[in-house]
């Protein structure tokens, strides 16, 4: 919705500190002209960087991309988290 990169990083840190273990990072898409406009289009490489950042912070499962949604490949995300937790 227009967050800066620094705000996204802080949100990731705060979410993880609050106990969040799975995260989906995505692009806001304006559903209709009556909704809030898109502030900027995030480039694909930024989603790769954010995924790496979330993993470094310690999230057990991360899905990051412009069309990722919370239910998007939820089974894969859960499996990723289970495998990561088993290796700790």
Secondary structure as UniProt FT lines:
FT   HELIX           5..17
FT   TURN            18..19
FT   STRAND          22..25
FT   TURN            33..34
FT   HELIX           44..57
FT   STRAND          61..64
FT   TURN            66..67
FT   TURN            70..73
FT   HELIX           74..86
//
